[in-house]
Amino acid sequence: MFCVLLVTVVLFVFEVFPVDKIAFFIIVSLTLMGLVKPEEAISGFSNSATIAVLALMILAIALEENGVIGWLASGMGRIKGLPLYVMAPVFMFVTAGISAFISTTAVVIVFIKIVNQLSEKYNVSQSKLLLPISFAGILGGSCTLMGTSTNLIVNSVATDLGAEKLGFFEFSLLGMIFLGISIVYLTFTLRWLPWGKGKNLDEDYHLNNYVTHVHINADSQLVGKTIAESFLYENPEVSLLKLTRNNKVHNAPGKYITFKANDELLLMCDLENLARINKSENLSLNEKKYITPLQPKEITKEELEEKETELDTRVFVELLMLPGAQFLGKTLGGLRSLMMQDIVPLAIKKRKTLTNLKERLVRSSMNKLVLKVGDRLLLETSTEKLETLSTMENVILLQEFDNISSNSKYKRYFSLAVLLLVIGLAASGLLSIMVSALTGVCILLLTKNLDLNTVYKKVNWQIFFLLAGMIPLGIAMHNTGADAYISEKLLTFLFDQPGYIVIGTLFFSTMILSAVISNNATAIIMTPIAMAVAQGMQLDFKPFILAVMFAANFSFFTPVGYQTNTLIYSMGNYRFSHFFGIGGVLSLILALVATFLLTNML
């Protein structure tokens, strides 16, 4: 059992495989070793917590699709003129309030878009806001039983082991105390976060070193050749972005176009190929500037039409990869073959991980590195294609034009009413969270306010399979006595110690483990141990269960402790030290406060 645990932790820490693959590894390993029965190995797929999390994810998709989350957060743009030390607490409070009832990841994604728009239009510092917003979303989700999947899974595991079910708002007061302390602390620490809205795309991707104009002279060897016959087509390291002939622009020209004298080519390639082009016979490198930022969102229709004939109508945009994005697992070369005409993938910016402490910029289509969650993809396209890009599922268009929401008020208000119904049924105890969430999904489906095809594409199936795979791990720990063995060692260490030492040790152990592996995985491993310790000391289960629940959520000192932290890590130009310093001190403060409050419950 300990061998399986050790391998599982190593796989999580070094991200050897995606979490869903690790979950399958756990299921198969436990079954083949005889640590669980076959029916126990697959019990995670029918566990009430797993189904409840799935139903709540579907509800969140409906709320996002019908504009509810965006509508709830839409007023945030009006506070653009407020001082930063007022704006940040308001953002944190609103984010936390919504996250208490809706998927934290879905809420933070909406706020990422809002902050990015404020940054582009009003020069608001996104680096000062993204980290506090992510932390506040996590803290808000910790205030109710349905706020995070961690809360649901801890409650489910504890109930299966004989504890009483937690009420919907049973620990909300504790959660609000933690949230209030965190908002005050994070507001005070804004001065140590990076200043500015982050680098421009041309600086971030060093575009000025890689995008150039080439003039085809009259006696060039390219004259009379099609694009397919030239070295430009054969070399995967060179991207032909544009061809200009007689002041007429051809964006993303096809391979059968024939080169003529005096054609102007816009190329993107690495330094080695730039040198080769420079040495090629009768090709001239021009010094024209191509890089321009996106046009302001207030641009008039007449101005946009005037830009149509100019070279600079093309823009660079970034896509942030979310779970379920269709581009995940693709190399840059694979993306170039998948993308539609007039949209050209140029580079991949890899997010930082424990095995990759520096961001890697991938320009080569031959590079085998693939897109993963949290990576950014640089595209070159026309302004007309921005709307197409904004409709792609499970990606965030980080530079986008204002658009009018197509969601009807009826769908928005009806979906919000369904959410309130789900909350009311679950909070009153009339129905469990699983049944109330499934009821809400059913109502949305019957009233055509939710499309199952959209659900299949946008559900974060990694979370579902992770929970389904980790639950048998908790069962195996109980079957083999691993939880009892660990609790015995802890009891020996904690014998005759005061309650605050016992709770504090459990809290810190859970928080540290959650920093390197999934918070859900941590909760499943630590909940049986916590209950065994409580039983051995003949104390009430509840403080121990809550200690695991809060500690698993409160690991702020690494960017990999929670998915939202991973998403904002590279966007805000944060360093590991920002999480370890600011987040680490916050985790320490919350651990001390939680230890004091939970000890008083013993």
C-alpha positions as CSV (number, residue, x, y, z in Angstrom):
1,M,0.0,0.0,0.0
2,F,2.8,2.4,0.9
3,C,4.6,1.6,-2.4
4,V,1.5,2.5,-4.3
5,L,1.2,5.7,-2.3
6,L,4.8,6.6,-2.9
7,V,4.6,6.0,-6.7
8,T,1.3,8.0,-6.8
9,V,2.9,11.0,-5.1
10,V,5.9,10.9,-7.3
11,L,3.7,10.8,-10.4
12,F,1.7,13.8,-9.2
13,V,4.7,15.9,-8.1
14,F,6.7,15.5,-11.4
15,E,3.6,15.5,-13.6
16,V,4.8,12.3,-15.4
17,F,1.3,11.7,-16.7
18,P,-1.9,13.7,-16.7
19,V,-4.0,13.2,-13.5
20,D,-6.6,11.1,-15.2
21,K,-4.0,8.6,-16.4
22,I,-2.6,8.5,-12.8
23,A,-6.1,7.7,-11.6
24,F,-6.3,4.7,-14.0
25,F,-2.9,3.6,-12.8
26,I,-4.2,3.6,-9.2
27,I,-7.4,1.6,-10.0
28,V,-5.5,-1.1,-11.9
29,S,-2.6,-1.3,-9.5
30,L,-4.9,-1.7,-6.4
31,T,-6.9,-4.4,-8.2
32,L,-4.0,-6.5,-9.5
33,M,-2.3,-6.4,-6.1
34,G,-5.5,-7.5,-4.4
35,L,-5.6,-4.4,-2.2
36,V,-9.3,-3.8,-3.1
37,K,-12.0,-6.0,-4.6
38,P,-12.9,-5.3,-8.3
39,E,-16.2,-3.7,-7.3
40,E,-14.4,-1.5,-4.8
41,A,-11.9,-0.5,-7.4
42,I,-14.6,1.1,-9.6
43,S,-16.8,2.3,-6.7
44,G,-15.4,5.8,-7.3
45,F,-17.5,6.1,-10.5
46,S,-20.7,5.7,-8.5
47,N,-19.7,7.5,-5.4
48,S,-22.2,10.2,-4.4
49,A,-19.4,12.9,-4.2
50,T,-18.1,12.1,-7.6
51,I,-21.6,12.3,-9.2
52,A,-22.3,15.5,-7.2
53,V,-19.1,17.1,-8.5
54,L,-20.0,16.1,-12.0
55,A,-23.5,17.6,-11.7
56,L,-22.1,20.8,-10.2
57,M,-19.6,21.1,-13.1
58,I,-22.5,20.8,-15.5
59,L,-24.4,23.5,-13.6
60,A,-21.4,25.8,-13.8
61,I,-21.2,25.2,-17.6
62,A,-24.8,26.1,-18.0
63,L,-24.4,29.3,-15.9
64,E,-21.4,30.3,-17.9
65,E,-23.0,29.5,-21.3
66,N,-26.2,31.4,-20.3
67,G,-24.2,34.4,-19.1
68,V,-25.0,34.2,-15.4
69,I,-21.4,34.3,-14.2
70,G,-20.4,37.1,-16.5
71,W,-23.6,39.0,-15.5
72,L,-22.8,38.6,-11.8
73,A,-19.3,39.9,-12.4
74,S,-20.2,42.5,-15.1
75,G,-20.3,45.4,-12.7
76,M,-16.6,45.0,-11.9
77,G,-15.6,47.1,-14.9
78,R,-17.3,50.1,-13.2
79,I,-14.7,50.3,-10.4
80,K,-11.8,50.9,-12.8
81,G,-11.3,54.4,-11.4
82,L,-11.0,53.3,-7.8
83,P,-7.6,53.2,-6.1
84,L,-5.9,49.8,-6.3
85,Y,-6.1,49.2,-2.5
86,V,-9.9,49.6,-2.8
87,M,-10.3,47.8,-6.1
88,A,-8.5,44.6,-5.0
89,P,-10.6,43.9,-1.9
90,V,-13.8,44.5,-3.9
91,F,-12.6,42.0,-6.6
92,M,-11.7,39.5,-3.8
93,F,-15.0,39.8,-2.0
94,V,-17.1,39.4,-5.2
95,T,-15.0,36.5,-6.4
96,A,-15.3,34.7,-3.1
97,G,-19.0,35.3,-2.9
98,I,-19.7,33.8,-6.2
99,S,-17.2,30.9,-5.7
100,A,-19.1,29.8,-2.6
101,F,-21.8,28.4,-4.9
102,I,-20.3,28.0,-8.3
103,S,-17.1,26.2,-9.5
104,T,-14.1,28.3,-8.4
105,T,-12.3,27.6,-11.6
106,A,-15.2,28.8,-13.7
107,V,-15.6,32.0,-11.7
108,V,-11.8,32.8,-11.7
109,I,-11.7,32.3,-15.5
110,V,-14.4,34.9,-15.9
111,F,-12.5,37.3,-13.7
112,I,-9.3,36.6,-15.7
113,K,-11.1,37.9,-18.7
114,I,-12.4,41.0,-16.9
115,V,-9.0,41.9,-15.5
116,N,-7.4,41.4,-18.9
117,Q,-9.8,43.8,-20.5
118,L,-9.3,46.4,-17.7
119,S,-5.5,46.0,-18.2
120,E,-5.8,46.5,-22.0
121,K,-8.3,49.5,-21.9
122,Y,-7.4,51.3,-18.7
123,N,-3.9,50.2,-17.9
124,V,-5.0,48.5,-14.7
125,S,-2.3,46.2,-13.3
126,Q,-3.4,42.6,-13.8
127,S,-0.4,41.4,-11.8
128,K,-1.8,43.1,-8.7
129,L,-5.2,41.5,-9.1
130,L,-4.9,38.0,-10.5
131,L,-3.2,36.3,-7.5
132,P,-5.6,37.9,-4.9
133,I,-8.5,36.9,-7.1
134,S,-7.3,33.3,-7.4
135,F,-6.7,33.0,-3.6
136,A,-10.1,34.6,-2.9
137,G,-11.9,32.2,-5.2
138,I,-10.3,29.3,-3.3
139,L,-11.2,30.8,0.1
140,G,-14.8,31.5,-1.0
141,G,-15.3,27.9,-2.2
142,S,-14.3,26.8,1.3
143,C,-17.2,28.5,2.9
144,T,-20.0,26.0,1.8
145,L,-20.3,22.3,1.3
146,M,-20.8,22.7,-2.4
147,G,-18.2,25.3,-2.9
148,T,-15.4,22.9,-3.9
149,S,-15.0,19.3,-4.8
150,T,-12.6,18.9,-1.9
151,N,-15.4,19.7,0.6
152,L,-17.7,17.2,-1.0
153,I,-15.1,14.4,-1.1
154,V,-14.0,14.9,2.5
155,N,-17.6,14.8,3.6
156,S,-18.3,11.7,1.6
157,V,-15.2,9.8,2.8
158,A,-15.9,10.8,6.4
159,T,-19.5,9.7,6.2
160,D,-18.5,6.3,4.7
161,L,-16.2,5.8,7.7
162,G,-19.0,6.5,10.2
163,A,-19.0,10.3,10.8
164,E,-22.1,12.5,10.7
165,K,-22.8,14.4,7.5
166,L,-21.8,18.0,7.5
167,G,-24.5,20.6,7.0
168,F,-24.5,23.0,4.0
169,F,-23.5,26.1,6.0
170,E,-22.1,24.3,9.0
171,F,-18.6,25.6,8.7
172,S,-19.4,28.8,6.8
173,L,-18.6,31.1,9.8
174,L,-15.1,29.6,10.0
175,G,-14.7,30.1,6.2
176,M,-15.8,33.7,6.4
177,I,-13.3,34.4,9.2
178,F,-10.5,32.9,7.1
179,L,-11.7,34.9,4.1
180,G,-11.8,38.2,6.0
181,I,-8.3,37.7,7.4
182,S,-7.0,36.8,3.9
183,I,-8.6,39.9,2.2
184,V,-6.9,42.2,4.7
185,Y,-3.6,40.5,4.5
186,L,-3.6,40.3,0.6
187,T,-4.5,43.9,0.4
188,F,-1.6,44.8,2.6
189,T,0.8,42.7,0.5
190,L,-0.2,44.2,-2.9
191,R,3.0,46.3,-2.8
192,W,5.2,43.2,-3.2
193,L,3.4,41.8,-6.3
194,P,4.8,42.7,-9.7
195,W,3.7,46.1,-11.0
196,G,2.3,46.8,-14.5
197,K,0.0,44.8,-16.7
198,G,2.8,42.5,-17.9
199,K,4.9,42.5,-21.0
200,N,3.5,43.3,-24.5
201,L,3.3,40.4,-26.8
202,D,6.2,41.6,-28.9
203,E,8.3,41.7,-25.8
204,D,7.0,38.5,-24.2
205,Y,7.6,36.5,-27.3
206,H,10.6,38.5,-28.7
207,L,8.7,39.0,-31.9
208,N,10.9,41.8,-33.2
209,N,13.7,39.3,-33.5
210,Y,11.6,36.8,-35.5
211,V,9.2,38.6,-37.8
212,T,10.6,40.2,-40.9
213,H,9.7,41.5,-44.4
214,V,11.4,39.9,-47.4
215,H,11.4,41.7,-50.8
216,I,11.7,39.4,-53.9
217,N,14.0,41.0,-56.4
218,A,13.3,40.7,-60.2
219,D,16.0,38.0,-60.8
220,S,15.4,36.0,-57.7
221,Q,15.2,32.2,-57.9
222,L,11.8,32.3,-56.3
223,V,10.2,34.2,-59.2
224,G,7.9,31.8,-61.2
225,K,7.9,29.2,-58.3
226,T,4.8,28.3,-56.3
227,I,4.9,28.5,-52.6
228,A,4.8,24.7,-52.5
229,E,8.0,24.5,-54.6
230,S,10.0,26.9,-52.5
231,F,12.1,26.4,-49.4
232,L,9.6,28.5,-47.5
233,Y,7.1,25.6,-47.8
234,E,9.5,22.8,-47.3
235,N,11.0,24.2,-44.1
236,P,8.8,23.7,-41.1
237,E,10.7,26.3,-39.2
238,V,9.4,29.1,-41.5
239,S,5.9,30.5,-41.4
240,L,4.7,32.6,-44.4
241,L,2.2,35.0,-42.8
242,K,1.4,37.3,-45.6
243,L,2.1,38.1,-49.3
244,T,1.7,41.7,-50.6
245,R,1.5,42.3,-54.3
246,N,0.6,45.6,-56.0
247,N,-0.6,46.9,-52.6
248,K,-3.0,43.9,-52.3
249,V,-2.6,41.8,-49.2
250,H,-3.0,38.0,-49.2
251,N,-3.2,36.8,-45.6
252,A,-2.0,33.2,-45.0
253,P,-1.5,32.6,-48.8
254,G,-2.1,29.1,-50.2
255,K,0.6,26.8,-51.4
256,Y,-0.3,27.2,-55.2
257,I,0.3,30.9,-55.4
258,T,3.2,31.7,-57.7
259,F,5.8,34.2,-56.6
260,K,6.4,37.3,-58.8
261,A,9.0,40.0,-58.8
262,N,8.6,42.7,-56.2
263,D,6.4,40.6,-54.0
264,E,6.6,41.5,-50.3
265,L,6.6,38.5,-47.9
266,L,6.1,38.6,-44.2
267,L,7.9,35.7,-42.5
268,M,8.3,34.4,-39.0
269,C,11.2,32.1,-38.4
270,D,14.2,31.6,-36.0
271,L,17.5,33.3,-36.2
272,E,19.2,30.5,-38.2
273,N,16.6,30.7,-40.9
274,L,16.7,34.4,-41.0
275,A,20.4,34.2,-41.7
276,R,19.8,31.7,-44.5
277,I,17.2,34.0,-46.1
278,N,19.6,36.9,-45.8
279,K,22.3,35.0,-47.7
280,S,19.8,33.7,-50.4
281,E,20.4,35.2,-53.8
282,N,18.4,38.3,-54.7
283,L,16.2,38.3,-51.5
284,S,16.2,41.5,-49.5
285,L,15.4,41.9,-45.8
286,N,13.4,45.1,-45.2
287,E,13.4,47.1,-42.0
288,K,9.6,47.8,-41.9
289,K,7.9,47.4,-38.6
290,Y,5.0,44.9,-38.5
291,I,4.3,44.4,-34.8
292,T,1.4,46.5,-33.6
293,P,-0.8,46.0,-30.6
294,L,-4.5,45.2,-31.0
295,Q,-6.6,48.2,-32.0
296,P,-8.4,49.9,-29.1
297,K,-11.8,48.4,-28.5
298,E,-13.4,51.8,-29.1
299,I,-12.3,51.8,-32.8
300,T,-15.0,52.9,-35.2
301,K,-16.3,50.9,-38.1
302,E,-15.0,53.5,-40.5
303,E,-11.5,53.3,-39.0
304,L,-11.6,49.5,-39.2
305,E,-12.6,49.6,-42.9
306,E,-9.7,52.0,-43.6
307,K,-7.3,49.5,-42.0
308,E,-8.5,46.7,-44.3
309,T,-6.1,47.7,-47.1
310,E,-3.1,48.3,-44.8
311,L,-0.4,45.9,-43.8
312,D,-1.0,46.3,-40.1
313,T,-4.6,44.9,-40.0
314,R,-3.2,41.6,-38.8
315,V,-2.9,41.1,-35.0
316,F,-1.3,38.8,-32.6
317,V,-3.4,37.2,-29.9
318,E,-2.9,34.7,-27.1
319,L,-5.0,31.7,-26.2
320,L,-4.8,30.3,-22.7
321,M,-5.4,26.6,-22.5
322,L,-8.0,25.3,-20.1
323,P,-9.0,21.7,-19.2
324,G,-10.8,20.2,-22.2
325,A,-9.4,22.5,-24.8
326,Q,-9.3,20.8,-28.3
327,F,-5.6,21.8,-28.8
328,L,-4.3,20.0,-25.7
329,G,-1.7,17.4,-26.5
330,K,-0.8,19.0,-29.9
331,T,2.6,20.1,-31.0
332,L,3.1,23.4,-32.8
333,G,3.4,21.6,-36.1
334,G,0.2,19.7,-35.4
335,L,-1.6,22.9,-34.6
336,R,-0.5,24.4,-37.9
337,S,-2.2,21.6,-39.8
338,L,-5.3,21.8,-37.7
339,M,-5.9,25.6,-37.8
340,M,-8.2,27.2,-40.3
341,Q,-7.0,29.4,-43.0
342,D,-6.1,32.9,-41.9
343,I,-5.2,31.8,-38.4
344,V,-1.5,30.9,-38.0
345,P,0.0,29.4,-34.8
346,L,3.4,31.0,-34.1
347,A,4.7,29.9,-30.7
348,I,3.8,28.1,-27.5
349,K,4.6,29.5,-24.1
350,K,4.9,26.7,-21.6
351,R,3.7,27.2,-18.1
352,K,6.2,26.7,-15.3
353,T,6.2,23.4,-13.4
354,L,8.4,21.8,-10.8
355,T,10.4,20.1,-13.6
356,N,10.4,23.3,-15.7
357,L,11.1,26.3,-13.4
358,K,11.6,28.6,-16.4
359,E,9.0,29.2,-19.1
360,R,10.0,27.6,-22.3
361,L,9.2,29.4,-25.6
362,V,8.5,26.9,-28.3
363,R,8.7,28.2,-31.9
364,S,9.7,25.0,-33.7
365,S,7.1,22.8,-35.3
366,M,9.6,20.0,-35.0
367,N,9.6,20.3,-31.2
368,K,7.8,17.4,-29.5
369,L,6.6,19.5,-26.5
370,V,2.9,19.6,-26.5
371,L,0.3,22.0,-25.2
372,K,-0.9,21.4,-21.7
373,V,-3.4,23.1,-19.3
374,G,-2.0,26.6,-18.4
375,D,0.1,26.9,-21.6
376,R,-0.3,29.9,-23.9
377,L,-0.5,29.8,-27.7
378,L,0.4,32.8,-29.8
379,L,-1.6,33.2,-33.0
380,E,-1.4,35.6,-35.9
381,T,-4.7,36.4,-37.5
382,S,-7.0,39.1,-38.9
383,T,-9.4,41.2,-36.8
384,E,-12.3,39.5,-38.5
385,K,-11.3,36.1,-37.1
386,L,-11.3,37.3,-33.4
387,E,-14.9,36.5,-33.0
388,T,-14.3,32.9,-34.3
389,L,-11.4,32.5,-31.8
390,S,-13.6,33.8,-28.9
391,T,-16.1,31.0,-29.5
392,M,-13.6,28.2,-29.2
393,E,-14.3,26.0,-26.2
394,N,-12.1,25.8,-23.1
395,V,-9.7,28.4,-24.2
396,I,-9.4,32.1,-23.1
397,L,-8.8,34.7,-25.7
398,L,-6.5,37.0,-23.7
399,Q,-6.7,39.9,-26.2
400,E,-10.3,40.4,-27.3
401,F,-12.7,43.0,-28.6
402,D,-15.8,44.0,-26.8
403,N,-18.7,41.9,-28.0
404,I,-22.4,42.0,-27.2
405,S,-23.6,39.0,-25.3
406,S,-26.0,36.9,-27.3
407,N,-27.5,35.4,-24.1
408,S,-31.1,36.2,-23.6
409,K,-32.3,37.6,-20.3
410,Y,-34.8,34.7,-20.0
411,K,-32.0,32.1,-20.1
412,R,-29.9,34.1,-17.7
413,Y,-32.6,34.7,-15.1
414,F,-33.9,31.1,-15.4
415,S,-30.5,29.6,-15.0
416,L,-29.9,31.8,-11.9
417,A,-33.3,30.7,-10.5
418,V,-32.3,27.1,-11.0
419,L,-29.0,27.7,-9.1
420,L,-30.9,29.3,-6.2
421,L,-33.3,26.3,-6.2
422,V,-30.4,23.9,-6.0
423,I,-28.8,25.8,-3.2
424,G,-32.2,26.1,-1.3
425,L,-32.9,22.3,-1.6
426,A,-29.4,21.4,-0.5
427,A,-29.2,23.9,2.3
428,S,-32.6,23.0,3.8
429,G,-31.7,19.4,3.9
430,L,-34.7,18.4,1.7
431,L,-32.4,16.8,-0.8
432,S,-28.7,15.9,-0.7
433,I,-26.3,18.1,-2.8
434,M,-26.0,15.3,-5.4
435,V,-29.8,14.9,-5.8
436,S,-30.4,18.7,-5.8
437,A,-27.6,19.3,-8.4
438,L,-28.9,16.5,-10.6
439,T,-32.4,18.0,-10.3
440,G,-31.1,21.3,-11.4
441,V,-29.3,19.8,-14.4
442,C,-32.5,18.0,-15.4
443,I,-34.6,21.2,-15.3
444,L,-32.1,23.0,-17.5
445,L,-32.1,20.1,-20.0
446,L,-35.9,19.9,-20.1
447,T,-36.3,23.6,-20.7
448,K,-33.6,23.6,-23.4
449,N,-31.3,25.9,-21.3
450,L,-28.5,23.4,-21.5
451,D,-27.1,21.4,-24.4
452,L,-25.6,18.0,-23.7
453,N,-23.2,18.3,-26.6
454,T,-21.7,21.4,-25.0
455,V,-21.5,19.5,-21.7
456,Y,-19.6,16.6,-23.3
457,K,-17.0,19.1,-24.6
458,K,-16.6,21.4,-21.7
459,V,-16.8,19.2,-18.6
460,N,-13.4,18.8,-16.9
461,W,-13.3,15.0,-17.2
462,Q,-9.8,15.0,-15.6
463,I,-11.4,16.0,-12.2
464,F,-14.1,13.3,-12.6
465,F,-11.6,10.5,-13.3
466,L,-9.2,11.8,-10.6
467,L,-11.9,11.5,-8.0
468,A,-13.1,8.1,-9.3
469,G,-9.5,6.8,-9.2
470,M,-8.5,8.3,-5.8
471,I,-11.6,7.0,-3.9
472,P,-10.4,3.4,-4.1
473,L,-7.1,4.5,-2.8
474,G,-8.8,5.6,0.4
475,I,-10.7,2.2,0.6
476,A,-7.4,0.3,0.1
477,M,-5.8,2.3,2.9
478,H,-8.6,1.2,5.2
479,N,-8.6,-2.4,3.9
480,T,-4.9,-2.9,4.5
481,G,-4.7,-1.0,7.8
482,A,-2.4,1.6,6.4
483,D,-4.5,4.4,7.8
484,A,-4.5,2.7,11.2
485,Y,-0.7,2.2,11.1
486,I,-0.1,5.9,10.3
487,S,-2.6,7.0,13.0
488,E,-0.8,4.7,15.5
489,K,2.5,6.3,14.8
490,L,0.9,9.8,15.1
491,L,-0.8,8.8,18.3
492,T,2.6,7.7,19.7
493,F,4.1,11.0,18.7
494,L,1.2,13.1,20.0
495,F,0.6,11.1,23.2
496,D,-0.2,13.4,26.1
497,Q,0.1,16.5,23.9
498,P,-2.4,19.3,24.1
499,G,-5.2,19.6,21.6
500,Y,-3.7,22.5,19.6
501,I,-0.5,20.4,18.9
502,V,-2.7,17.5,17.6
503,I,-4.9,19.7,15.4
504,G,-1.9,21.8,14.3
505,T,0.2,18.8,13.3
506,L,-2.7,17.3,11.2
507,F,-3.4,20.7,9.6
508,F,0.3,21.4,8.6
509,S,0.8,17.8,7.4
510,T,-2.3,18.1,5.1
511,M,-1.4,21.5,3.9
512,I,2.2,20.5,2.9
513,L,1.0,17.4,1.1
514,S,-1.6,19.4,-0.8
515,A,1.2,21.7,-2.0
516,V,2.7,18.9,-4.1
517,I,-0.3,16.8,-5.1
518,S,-3.9,17.4,-5.9
519,N,-6.0,18.8,-3.1
520,N,-8.6,16.2,-3.8
521,A,-6.0,13.4,-3.6
522,T,-4.7,14.9,-0.4
523,A,-8.2,14.9,1.1
524,I,-8.8,11.3,0.3
525,I,-5.5,10.2,1.8
526,M,-5.7,12.3,4.9
527,T,-9.4,12.0,5.9
528,P,-9.2,8.3,7.1
529,I,-5.9,9.1,9.0
530,A,-7.5,12.1,10.7
531,M,-10.6,10.1,11.7
532,A,-8.4,7.2,13.0
533,V,-6.4,9.7,15.2
534,A,-9.7,11.2,16.5
535,Q,-11.0,7.8,17.3
536,G,-7.8,6.7,19.0
537,M,-7.8,9.8,21.2
538,Q,-11.6,9.4,21.8
539,L,-12.3,12.9,20.5
540,D,-15.0,14.3,18.3
541,F,-14.5,13.7,14.6
542,K,-15.7,17.1,13.4
543,P,-12.7,19.3,14.2
544,F,-10.4,16.7,12.6
545,I,-12.5,16.5,9.4
546,L,-12.7,20.3,9.1
547,A,-8.9,20.5,9.6
548,V,-8.3,18.2,6.6
549,M,-11.0,20.1,4.6
550,F,-9.6,23.5,5.1
551,A,-5.9,22.5,5.0
552,A,-6.3,20.7,1.7
553,N,-7.8,24.0,0.2
554,F,-5.4,26.4,1.9
555,S,-2.1,25.4,0.3
556,F,-1.2,28.8,-1.3
557,F,2.6,28.6,-1.2
558,T,3.1,26.9,-4.5
559,P,1.4,27.6,-7.9
560,V,0.5,23.9,-8.4
561,G,-1.6,23.6,-5.2
562,Y,-4.8,24.6,-7.1
563,Q,-5.8,24.8,-10.7
564,T,-6.6,28.5,-10.7
565,N,-3.1,29.3,-9.4
566,T,-1.6,27.3,-12.3
567,L,-3.7,29.4,-14.8
568,I,-2.6,32.8,-13.4
569,Y,1.0,31.9,-12.7
570,S,2.6,32.9,-16.0
571,M,-0.1,35.4,-17.0
572,G,0.7,37.7,-14.1
573,N,4.5,37.3,-14.6
574,Y,4.7,35.9,-11.1
575,R,7.7,34.1,-9.7
576,F,7.7,31.1,-7.5
577,S,8.8,33.4,-4.7
578,H,5.5,35.3,-4.9
579,F,3.6,32.2,-4.0
580,F,6.2,30.9,-1.5
581,G,6.5,34.3,0.2
582,I,3.1,35.9,0.1
583,G,1.1,32.6,-0.2
584,G,3.3,30.9,2.3
585,V,2.8,33.5,5.0
586,L,-1.0,33.4,4.3
587,S,-1.0,29.6,4.7
588,L,0.9,30.0,7.9
589,I,-1.5,32.6,9.3
590,L,-4.6,30.6,8.4
591,A,-3.1,27.4,9.8
592,L,-2.5,29.2,13.2
593,V,-6.0,30.7,13.2
594,A,-7.6,27.4,12.2
595,T,-5.7,25.5,14.8
596,F,-6.9,27.9,17.5
597,L,-10.5,27.8,16.4
598,L,-10.7,24.1,15.8
599,T,-9.0,23.3,19.1
600,N,-11.8,25.1,20.8
601,M,-14.3,22.7,19.2
602,L,-12.7,19.7,20.9
